[in-house]
């Protein structure tokens, strides 16, 4: 589904994955923009990471957003 799935097993427990542009200029928070294909894809990715129990994540709200994903197990 995502490149995330291709690299996840290569990251050791305690390792980090960084995802850029996860706020997409604020568009992911506006329901009127969810019709845009790119915005919908980013929302799906963000929700996928949020629901992944194997990781912890934090979003740094700088520019278009940087998500720091830490693999727990």
Secondary structure, DSSP 4 states (H G I P E B T S, - for coil): --HHHHHHTTSPTT-EEEEE-SSGGGGGG-GGGTTSHHHHHHHHHHHHHHH-TTEEEEEE-STT-EEEEEE--
